[in-house]
Amino acid sequence: MKSRELQPTQVLAYSFFFLIILGGLLLSLPISSSSGEFTPFIDSLFTATSALCVTGLTVVETAAHWNTFGKIIILLLIQIGGLGIMTTVSIGIFAAGSKVSLHSRFIMKESFGETGISGVVRLTRAVLLFTFTTELLGAILLSIAFSKTMPWAQAISYGVFHSISSFCNAGFDIIGSNSLIDYGSNWLVILPVMFLIVVGGLGFTVLLDLWSYRSRRKLSLHSKLVLWLTLILIILGFLSFYFLEYDNPSTLAGMNFQDQVAHSLFQSVTTRTAGYATLDQAELKESSLMLTNLLMFVGGSPASTAGGVKTTTIAVVLFSVLSVIKGKRDTEVLRRSISHDTLRKTLALLMIGILLIFTTSFLLSIVEEGTPLNKIVFETVSALGTVGLSTGITGSLHAVSKLLLMVLMFFGRVGPITMMVAIGRRIQDRDLIHYPKERIHIG
């Protein structure tokens, strides 16, 4: 029997899985820990999964537990996870001057969610150039900011690490157990971090569309939706967090107005899959935790370093509901109609996300009996959205719970890119039999 070549979606999934295992093995070795001792494999595997899936959930303190080698491994996993497997591999292909094979082009296409392979190599080159340029700029700005409170050598290492982690929406930090809480009022630090988070979460196709706007004077419908919804979510999140928390003595109360604005704005931005924190998430009001869950579930945009079900998914669902209310046959967005195939994939992705959160939360509530349900749900949504925010229960979770969250992080980073595309292809290629239509009453 002739062996079949792996599909691009399978290559991406298997590559992520292999790198997670490799990263977990390396991090478990004594050469990776500050103590010079072996790290329990479940903890090193969890860290590798969180890093490659650019999540940021940690079971050990990154700054204290890992030595320089361990932190470099984590940073490499973050960079690979943010760029994507094939985009990272293409660096070697370009450096060697080799020709990109047709199969590799298809894998690149899947990585960026493109519909065709035309121009995908040029897109990959542009993505690499933009990523490294942006991360370099962020590293310079953050190094200058950190140099105000520490030696230059340490400031540069902090600047590089947090620039890459911010752009890749990973949320890992090497500051300590308080994340960015001590820098919540330092605009020199939080402004570059927020800029990197937002830019990384927009999506490479949107960024390149913005770059070409100078000559074309036109943006695609996709870019318009992403930009508008990103702006709306940031503003609404900022206003909501401010008015919900301004009188909370454990968070914003007692701060001056400028600091309250800084913390509220950062909370709105970081919940969109970044995972840094300038406020103790465990001290937030229940209403703020619910809002954070919602923003984490939405996440960033397609073909970006962010997770979640994506902004365009929510936009399509909202416009579809609006079209039904108006009695229109087609879903219309800015005088354009959305295809029924896109609607099916959108609804499938939304339902899979909801079912995963419900199922995992249910299982965690059994394993972690006694842990408040709101904290369990928060941890679950954070894992699926590859956010990394936590109320502080991650490190004390049972091994079974850690495995469940690892699966969720893996799906959150790989699933929307690969599984939904694979489902869509099967529908298009094998849907050759049409049965009689029957009406079902709903609502």
C-alpha positions as CSV (number, residue, x, y, z in Angstrom):
1,M,0.0,0.0,0.0
2,K,1.4,3.4,-1.0
3,S,2.0,5.6,2.1
4,R,0.2,8.9,2.0
5,E,2.0,12.2,2.5
6,L,1.1,14.0,5.7
7,Q,-1.4,16.9,5.1
8,P,0.0,20.4,6.0
9,T,-2.4,20.6,8.9
10,Q,-1.0,17.3,10.3
11,V,2.6,18.5,9.8
12,L,1.9,21.6,11.9
13,A,0.2,19.6,14.7
14,Y,2.8,16.9,14.8
15,S,5.6,19.5,14.8
16,F,4.1,21.4,17.7
17,F,3.8,18.1,19.6
18,F,7.4,17.0,18.9
19,L,8.8,20.4,20.0
20,I,6.7,20.3,23.2
21,I,8.2,16.9,24.1
22,L,11.7,18.1,23.2
23,G,11.3,21.3,25.2
24,G,9.9,19.4,28.1
25,L,12.9,17.0,28.1
26,L,15.4,19.8,27.9
27,L,13.8,21.8,30.7
28,S,13.6,18.7,32.9
29,L,17.5,18.4,32.9
30,P,19.6,19.8,35.7
31,I,21.3,22.1,33.2
32,S,18.1,24.1,32.9
33,S,17.2,24.7,36.6
34,S,18.8,27.2,39.0
35,S,19.2,24.5,41.6
36,G,21.1,22.2,39.3
37,E,18.5,19.4,40.0
38,F,16.0,17.6,37.8
39,T,12.7,19.3,37.3
40,P,9.6,17.0,37.5
41,F,8.8,16.1,33.9
42,I,5.1,17.1,34.3
43,D,6.2,20.6,35.3
44,S,8.8,21.0,32.6
45,L,6.4,19.6,30.0
46,F,3.7,22.1,31.2
47,T,6.2,24.9,30.9
48,A,7.2,23.8,27.4
49,T,3.6,23.6,26.3
50,S,2.8,27.0,27.8
51,A,5.8,28.5,26.1
52,L,5.4,27.0,22.6
53,C,1.6,27.7,22.7
54,V,2.5,31.3,23.8
55,T,0.2,31.0,26.9
56,G,2.1,32.0,29.9
57,L,0.6,29.8,32.6
58,T,3.4,28.6,34.9
59,V,3.6,25.9,37.6
60,V,7.1,27.2,38.8
61,E,8.3,30.7,39.0
62,T,10.2,31.5,35.7
63,A,12.6,33.9,37.2
64,A,13.7,31.8,40.2
65,H,13.4,28.2,39.0
66,W,15.1,28.4,35.6
67,N,18.7,29.4,35.0
68,T,20.0,31.2,31.9
69,F,20.0,28.1,29.7
70,G,16.4,27.2,30.8
71,K,15.2,30.8,30.1
72,I,16.8,30.7,26.6
73,I,15.0,27.4,25.9
74,I,11.7,29.0,27.0
75,L,12.4,32.1,24.9
76,L,13.2,30.0,21.8
77,L,9.9,28.1,22.3
78,I,8.0,31.4,22.6
79,Q,9.6,32.7,19.4
80,I,8.9,29.5,17.5
81,G,5.3,29.4,18.9
82,G,4.7,33.0,18.0
83,L,6.0,32.8,14.5
84,G,4.8,29.4,13.7
85,I,6.7,26.2,13.0
86,M,7.0,26.6,9.2
87,T,7.8,30.3,9.4
88,T,10.7,29.5,11.8
89,V,11.9,26.7,9.6
90,S,11.9,29.0,6.6
91,I,14.6,31.1,8.2
92,G,17.0,28.2,7.5
93,I,15.7,27.7,4.0
94,F,16.1,31.3,3.1
95,A,19.6,31.5,4.7
96,A,20.7,28.5,2.7
97,G,19.4,29.9,-0.5
98,S,17.3,26.8,-1.1
99,K,14.1,26.7,-3.1
100,V,10.9,26.4,-1.0
101,S,9.2,23.2,-2.0
102,L,5.5,23.0,-3.0
103,H,4.6,21.0,0.1
104,S,6.4,23.6,2.3
105,R,4.4,26.4,0.6
106,F,1.2,24.6,1.5
107,I,2.3,24.3,5.1
108,M,3.1,28.1,5.1
109,K,-0.4,28.7,3.7
110,E,-2.0,26.8,6.5
111,S,0.1,28.6,9.1
112,F,-1.2,32.0,7.9
113,G,-4.7,30.9,7.1
114,E,-4.3,31.9,3.5
115,T,-6.6,30.5,0.8
116,G,-3.8,30.0,-1.8
117,I,-0.1,29.5,-2.1
118,S,0.5,32.5,-4.4
119,G,2.8,35.0,-2.7
120,V,3.1,32.9,0.5
121,V,6.9,32.9,0.4
122,R,6.9,36.7,0.0
123,L,4.5,36.9,2.9
124,T,6.7,34.7,5.0
125,R,9.8,36.9,4.3
126,A,7.8,40.0,5.2
127,V,6.5,38.4,8.4
128,L,10.0,37.6,9.5
129,L,11.4,41.0,8.7
130,F,8.5,42.8,10.5
131,T,8.7,40.5,13.5
132,F,12.4,40.9,14.2
133,T,12.3,44.6,13.5
134,T,9.4,45.2,15.9
135,E,10.9,43.0,18.6
136,L,14.2,44.8,18.2
137,L,12.5,48.2,18.6
138,G,10.6,46.9,21.7
139,A,13.8,45.5,23.2
140,I,15.6,48.8,22.8
141,L,12.7,50.7,24.4
142,L,12.3,48.2,27.3
143,S,16.0,48.0,27.9
144,I,16.1,51.8,28.4
145,A,13.2,51.7,30.7
146,F,14.6,48.8,32.8
147,S,18.0,50.5,33.0
148,K,16.5,53.1,35.3
149,T,16.3,50.5,38.1
150,M,19.0,47.9,37.3
151,P,22.4,47.5,35.6
152,W,22.6,47.8,31.8
153,A,23.5,44.1,31.2
154,Q,20.5,43.0,33.2
155,A,18.3,45.6,31.6
156,I,19.2,44.4,28.1
157,S,18.4,40.8,29.0
158,Y,15.1,41.9,30.5
159,G,14.3,44.1,27.5
160,V,15.0,41.3,24.9
161,F,13.1,38.6,26.8
162,H,10.0,40.7,27.5
163,S,9.9,42.2,24.0
164,I,9.7,38.8,22.4
165,S,7.3,37.5,25.0
166,S,5.1,40.6,24.6
167,F,5.0,40.5,20.8
168,C,4.3,36.8,20.8
169,N,1.5,37.4,23.4
170,A,3.2,34.8,25.6
171,G,3.1,36.6,29.0
172,F,6.2,34.9,30.3
173,D,8.3,37.2,32.5
174,I,11.6,36.9,34.3
175,I,10.9,39.6,36.9
176,G,9.5,37.5,39.6
177,S,6.2,36.2,41.1
178,N,4.5,39.6,40.8
179,S,4.7,39.8,37.0
180,L,4.5,43.5,36.0
181,I,2.7,44.6,39.2
182,D,5.7,46.6,40.3
183,Y,5.7,48.4,36.9
184,G,2.0,49.0,36.6
185,S,2.4,52.8,36.9
186,N,5.6,53.0,34.9
187,W,4.5,54.2,31.4
188,L,8.0,53.7,30.0
189,V,7.5,49.9,30.6
190,I,3.8,49.4,30.0
191,L,3.5,51.5,26.9
192,P,6.0,49.4,24.8
193,V,4.5,46.2,26.3
194,M,1.0,47.2,25.3
195,F,2.1,48.3,21.9
196,L,3.8,44.9,21.3
197,I,0.8,43.0,22.6
198,V,-1.6,44.8,20.3
199,V,0.6,44.7,17.2
200,G,1.3,41.0,17.7
201,G,-2.4,40.3,18.2
202,L,-3.6,42.1,15.0
203,G,-2.3,39.4,12.6
204,F,0.4,39.5,10.0
205,T,-2.1,39.8,7.1
206,V,-3.6,42.9,8.7
207,L,-0.2,44.4,9.4
208,L,1.0,43.9,5.8
209,D,-2.4,45.3,4.6
210,L,-1.7,48.4,6.6
211,W,1.8,48.7,5.2
212,S,0.5,48.6,1.6
213,Y,-2.2,51.1,2.4
214,R,0.2,53.9,1.4
215,S,0.1,52.8,-2.2
216,R,-3.3,51.1,-2.5
217,R,-5.3,53.4,-0.3
218,K,-7.6,50.5,0.5
219,L,-8.0,48.0,3.3
220,S,-9.6,44.6,3.0
221,L,-12.9,43.8,4.8
222,H,-10.9,41.4,7.1
223,S,-8.5,44.2,8.1
224,K,-11.3,46.7,8.8
225,L,-13.1,44.2,11.0
226,V,-10.0,43.4,13.0
227,L,-9.0,47.0,13.5
228,W,-12.4,48.2,14.5
229,L,-13.2,45.3,16.8
230,T,-9.7,45.5,18.4
231,L,-10.2,49.2,19.1
232,I,-13.7,48.7,20.5
233,L,-12.7,45.9,22.8
234,I,-9.7,47.8,24.2
235,I,-11.9,50.9,24.8
236,L,-14.8,49.0,26.3
237,G,-12.5,46.8,28.4
238,F,-10.6,49.9,29.7
239,L,-13.8,51.7,30.7
240,S,-15.4,48.6,32.2
241,F,-12.4,47.7,34.3
242,Y,-12.0,51.3,35.5
243,F,-15.6,51.7,36.7
244,L,-15.8,48.1,38.1
245,E,-12.5,48.4,40.1
246,Y,-12.0,52.1,40.9
247,D,-13.5,51.5,44.4
248,N,-11.9,48.1,45.0
249,P,-9.4,48.6,47.9
250,S,-7.4,45.6,46.7
251,T,-6.9,46.9,43.2
252,L,-7.5,50.5,42.0
253,A,-8.8,52.3,45.1
254,G,-6.2,54.4,46.7
255,M,-4.3,55.1,43.5
256,N,-4.3,58.5,41.8
257,F,-6.3,58.9,38.6
258,Q,-3.3,58.5,36.3
259,D,-2.3,55.2,37.9
260,Q,-5.9,54.0,37.7
261,V,-6.0,54.7,34.0
262,A,-2.7,52.9,33.5
263,H,-3.8,49.8,35.3
264,S,-7.3,49.7,33.7
265,L,-5.9,50.2,30.2
266,F,-3.2,47.5,30.7
267,Q,-5.8,45.0,32.1
268,S,-7.9,45.6,29.0
269,V,-5.0,44.9,26.6
270,T,-3.3,42.0,28.5
271,T,-6.5,40.0,28.7
272,R,-6.5,39.7,24.9
273,T,-4.1,36.7,25.3
274,A,-1.0,38.4,26.6
275,G,-1.0,37.2,30.2
276,Y,1.0,39.9,31.9
277,A,-0.6,41.4,35.0
278,T,-0.2,44.7,36.8
279,L,-3.1,43.8,39.1
280,D,-3.5,40.7,41.3
281,Q,-6.2,38.7,39.4
282,A,-7.3,37.0,42.5
283,E,-8.3,40.3,44.0
284,L,-10.5,41.4,41.2
285,K,-14.2,41.6,41.7
286,E,-16.4,38.8,40.4
287,S,-17.8,41.1,37.7
288,S,-14.2,41.9,36.6
289,L,-13.3,38.2,36.4
290,M,-16.3,37.6,34.2
291,L,-15.3,40.4,31.9
292,T,-11.7,39.0,31.8
293,N,-13.1,35.6,30.9
294,L,-15.0,37.1,28.0
295,L,-12.0,39.1,26.7
296,M,-9.8,36.0,27.0
297,F,-12.3,33.9,25.1
298,V,-12.4,36.4,22.2
299,G,-8.6,36.7,22.1
300,G,-6.7,38.3,19.2
301,S,-7.1,38.0,15.4
302,P,-6.4,35.3,12.9
303,A,-2.8,34.7,11.6
304,S,-1.4,36.5,14.7
305,T,0.6,35.5,17.8
306,A,-2.6,35.6,19.9
307,G,-5.1,32.9,20.8
308,G,-8.8,32.8,21.5
309,V,-11.6,32.2,19.1
310,K,-10.5,35.4,17.4
311,T,-12.1,38.8,16.8
312,T,-13.4,38.1,13.3
313,T,-15.2,35.0,14.6
314,I,-17.1,37.1,17.1
315,A,-17.7,39.8,14.4
316,V,-19.2,37.3,11.9
317,V,-21.5,35.8,14.6
318,L,-22.7,39.3,15.7
319,F,-23.4,40.4,12.1
320,S,-25.1,37.1,11.4
321,V,-27.4,37.7,14.4
322,L,-28.1,41.2,13.2
323,S,-28.9,39.9,9.7
324,V,-31.4,37.5,11.2
325,I,-33.1,40.2,13.2
326,K,-33.4,42.4,10.1
327,G,-34.9,39.4,8.2
328,K,-32.1,39.3,5.6
329,R,-31.2,36.1,3.9
330,D,-27.4,36.8,3.7
331,T,-25.0,37.9,6.4
332,E,-23.9,41.4,5.4
333,V,-20.8,43.2,6.7
334,L,-20.0,46.7,5.3
335,R,-21.8,46.0,2.1
336,R,-20.2,42.7,1.6
337,S,-21.8,39.2,2.0
338,I,-20.2,36.5,4.1
339,S,-20.2,33.0,2.5
340,H,-22.2,30.2,4.1
341,D,-19.0,28.1,4.3
342,T,-17.4,30.8,6.5
343,L,-20.5,31.0,8.7
344,R,-20.4,27.2,9.2
345,K,-16.8,27.3,10.2
346,T,-17.4,30.2,12.5
347,L,-20.2,28.6,14.3
348,A,-18.3,25.3,14.6
349,L,-15.3,27.1,16.0
350,L,-17.4,29.0,18.5
351,M,-19.2,25.8,19.7
352,I,-16.0,23.8,20.0
353,G,-14.5,26.6,22.1
354,I,-17.6,26.7,24.4
355,L,-17.7,22.8,24.7
356,L,-14.0,22.6,25.5
357,I,-14.3,25.2,28.2
358,F,-17.4,23.5,29.7
359,T,-16.0,20.0,29.5
360,T,-12.6,20.9,30.9
361,S,-14.0,23.1,33.7
362,F,-16.3,20.2,34.6
363,L,-13.4,17.7,34.8
364,L,-11.2,20.1,36.7
365,S,-14.0,20.7,39.3
366,I,-14.0,16.9,39.9
367,V,-10.2,16.6,40.2
368,E,-9.7,19.9,42.1
369,E,-12.7,19.4,44.5
370,G,-12.8,22.3,47.0
371,T,-11.3,24.9,44.5
372,P,-13.8,27.7,43.8
373,L,-15.5,27.2,40.4
374,N,-14.8,30.7,39.2
375,K,-11.1,30.1,39.6
376,I,-11.3,26.9,37.7
377,V,-13.3,28.5,34.8
378,F,-10.8,31.4,34.8
379,E,-7.9,29.0,34.5
380,T,-9.6,27.0,31.7
381,V,-10.5,30.0,29.6
382,S,-7.0,31.4,30.1
383,A,-5.5,28.1,28.8
384,L,-7.8,27.8,25.8
385,G,-7.3,31.5,24.9
386,T,-3.5,31.0,25.4
387,V,-3.6,34.0,27.7
388,G,-1.7,32.9,30.8
389,L,-3.5,35.0,33.4
390,S,-4.2,33.1,36.6
391,T,-5.8,33.6,40.0
392,G,-2.8,31.8,41.5
393,I,-3.9,28.1,41.5
394,T,-1.8,26.8,38.6
395,G,1.2,25.7,40.7
396,S,-1.0,23.7,43.1
397,L,-3.0,21.8,40.5
398,H,-3.0,18.0,40.4
399,A,-1.0,16.3,37.6
400,V,-4.3,15.3,35.9
401,S,-5.4,18.9,35.8
402,K,-2.1,20.0,34.4
403,L,-2.4,17.5,31.6
404,L,-5.9,18.7,30.9
405,L,-4.7,22.3,30.7
406,M,-1.8,21.3,28.4
407,V,-4.3,19.7,26.0
408,L,-6.3,22.8,26.1
409,M,-3.3,25.1,25.5
410,F,-2.3,22.8,22.6
411,F,-5.7,23.0,21.0
412,G,-5.9,26.7,21.6
413,R,-2.7,27.4,19.7
414,V,-3.0,24.7,17.0
415,G,-6.6,23.8,16.8
416,P,-8.2,26.9,15.2
417,I,-5.3,27.0,12.6
418,T,-5.4,23.3,11.6
419,M,-8.4,21.3,12.8
420,M,-11.0,23.7,11.4
421,V,-9.2,24.0,8.1
422,A,-9.1,20.2,7.9
423,I,-12.8,19.9,8.7
424,G,-13.6,22.5,6.0
425,R,-11.5,20.7,3.4
426,R,-13.3,17.4,4.1
427,I,-16.6,19.1,3.7
428,Q,-15.6,20.7,0.4
429,D,-14.0,17.5,-1.0
430,R,-16.3,14.8,0.2
431,D,-19.7,16.5,0.3
432,L,-20.9,14.9,-2.9
433,I,-24.2,13.4,-1.7
434,H,-27.1,15.8,-1.1
435,Y,-30.1,14.6,0.9
436,P,-33.6,16.2,0.8
437,K,-33.9,19.2,3.0
438,E,-36.2,19.2,6.1
439,R,-37.2,22.1,8.2
440,I,-36.5,22.1,12.0
441,H,-38.2,24.6,14.3
442,I,-35.7,26.5,16.4
443,G,-35.9,29.4,18.9
